[in-house]
Amino acid sequence: MASSAFFCAIMLISIRLVPSLLLALTILNGAEKRLPSQDTREDLAPNTDRRADYVLQPQDSLRVFIFQHEDLNKQMDLVQVSPEHTVSLPLVGTISVRSLTARQAENTIREAFDRDFIVNPQVSVVVVKYAERSVNVLGQVGKPDRVPFPQEKGLTIIEAITLAGGPTRLADLRRVKLTRKQSDGEMIVEELDVSAMMNKGGKEVVQLKTGDVIFVPERVI
């Protein structure tokens, strides 16, 4: 009798525990489903390759280093990109870095030294100070002002308007004026439909250049 009573008590406790166990398993299963996948977590991580994609700009200050050539390195500890997008280096003279990233500039400089002076040089280029880059956003925005470029990144016309406080309720985003100075000094003015760019999810959005002026006009009622 005692053993039967003990067995019944064990069965009763087990039956009472089953719903709790099922609930716990359900919660754990749901939590597992809500956890981001490895790919998603990697997408949320900072983009560490962004610096490698940065295109060198006039007035950027660079440090050029060649492995085991300390005398040269002392002369290249602070090299500034000229307004003509060039750098001046010992032995090899003037080198164009127009439209080059720091990684591409390394290859160009390596080839210049390898050509006549150093066999298979190991070159690294680091931006130690970025040139100030900005655009002006005027007209119907929350805070008309100069908008700086983020370091190592480009800037779109949508981002610039957003950083300037966003459009006011009177803004006409279908007729935004972009004024840009060409390399020959000529000023060009283009009318852009920023509203259409936003409706396309940022596709075909205009990338800005240093010195651009964006004017957001008032909507005609």
N, C-alpha and C positions, 0 to 999 in steps of 0.2 A: 504493500500500500504506500509506504514511504517513497519507494522508488517511482511509483506511478505519479504521485503528487509532485515529486521533483521534476519529472519529465514534462508534466503538464505546465508547470511554472515556467520552464525553459521555453516551451513552445509559445506561451502567451507573451513572454518578453520579446521573442523573435518577431511575432506578428506585429507587435506594437512598434518595433524598430524599423520594419520594412518601409512604411511611408516616409519616415525621416531619411532613410538611406536613399530612397528614390528621389526625394526632393533635393538632397545634397548632390546626387549625380547629375540631376537636371541643371542645377546652378553651375556646376563645374563645366558641364558640356556647353552651356550658353556662354560662359566666360571664355572658354577655349575658342569658340567661334568668333567672339568679338575681338580676340587678340589679332593685331595686324600680322599679315604674312611677312616673311623675311624680305620679300621684294618691296612691300609697302614701307617697312621700317627703313630700308635703305634709301627709298625715295624721300623720306622725311629727313634724312641725315643731311648735314651741310654739304654743299658741293665743293669738295676740296680741289677740284680741277679748274675752278673758275679763274684762278690767278694765271694759269697757263694760257688761257684764252684772251687775256687782256692785250689789246693792241697798244703799242707804245705811242705816246703823244709828245709833241713839243713841250719842253720845260720839265719833262720827267727827269728825275735824277737816278742814275744807274750805278751799280757797282759791278764792274767786269773783273772776273777772277780767272786766271789761268793756273792750273795746278803746277806747282814746283817752279814758278817764275815770280818770286817775290818782288824783284826789282820792278818788273812791269806792273804788278798788282798795286804797288804804291802809287803809280802814276794813273791808275784806273779806278781808284777807290771811290771817286765821285765824278761821274761823267754825265753831262747834261745833254739831252736831245735838243738839237737846235730847231729854230722855226722852220727850217728846210727839211726836217725829219732826218737829220744826220747826226752821227757821233764822231768825234775826233779821238783817235787812239794812237799811242806810240807805235813806231815802226810802220804800221799799215796806213796811217793817215785817216782820211775821211771815209766813212762807210754809211751808206743809206740804210735806214731802218724803217722807211715809210711802209705803213700797212703791215708791219711785222709784229708778232707777239714776242715776248721775251725768249721763248724757246726757239722761235725761228731766228731771232737775232743771234742767239748762241751759235747756230749753224753757220750763219753768214760770217760772223767774226772768226769762227774756227777756220773756215775755208780761207779767209784773208791771211791769217797768220800761217796756216799750213802751206800756202802757196810759195812763200819765199823765206820764211823765218823760223818756224818751229814745226818739227815733225809731229803730226797727229796730236795737236794740243787739246787738252781737256778744258773746255771753256764753260763758265756759268755766268749768267746775267741775272741780276736781282734788282727790282725797282725799290729803291730806298726811300724815295719821296715822289708822290704823284703830283702831276701838274693840276692846278685848279681848273676844273671844267664846269661850265654852267650854261644855262639858257635863261632867257627872260620870258615870263608868262604874264601877260597883261590882259586887261579887259574884264569880262564878267566871270571872274573866279573869286574864291573866298579870300585869298591872300595874294594879290598881284605882287610879284617879287622875282628876284633871281632864284633859280632852282639849281642846286649843284648836282652833278652826276654822282651816283654812288661809285666808290672806288672799285676799280677792276670790272666795271659793268657798263653797259650801254644804258640809254634812256629813251623811252618811246614817248610820243606826244601824249598818249593817254596817261602814262605815269607822271609826266611833267604837270599836266593839268590837275591830276589828283594831289600831287605834292604841293601845289599852289592853293590848296584848300578846296579843290573841286569846283565844278561849274555852279554858278548861282541859278536861281529859278528863272532868271531872265536870259540865261546864256543860250546862244544859238550854236550848237555844236555841229551843225551842218555846213557852216560857212566860216570855219576857223582859218585865219591867215597865218601862214608860216613864211617868215622872211629869213633868207639865208645868204651869207656872203660867199661867193665863189672864190676859187683860188686865184682868179685873175682880178679880183676886187669888185666884180659886178654883183649887184644886189638883185636877187630874184624873189618874187612874192608868189606864193602858191596858195590857192584856196582848197581846203581839205574838209571832207565830210567825216569828222571824228565820230559822230553818232553812228554812222554805218560801220566804222571800224569796231566800235564797242559791241554792236549787234552781232558782229561776226566772231565774237569771242577773242578779239585781239589779233585775228589773222589779218595779214596785209597791213599791219600797223606801221606807221612811219617812224623810223629810227632818227633821233635828233643828233645834231652835231654841235660842238662847242660854239657859242656865240649866236645860236639860232634865237629868233624872237617869235613867240607865239601870241597871237591876239585873238581872244574869244569875243566876238561881237555880241551885241544885245539883240534879242529876238524881236522881230518886227511884229507887233500885235495888230 
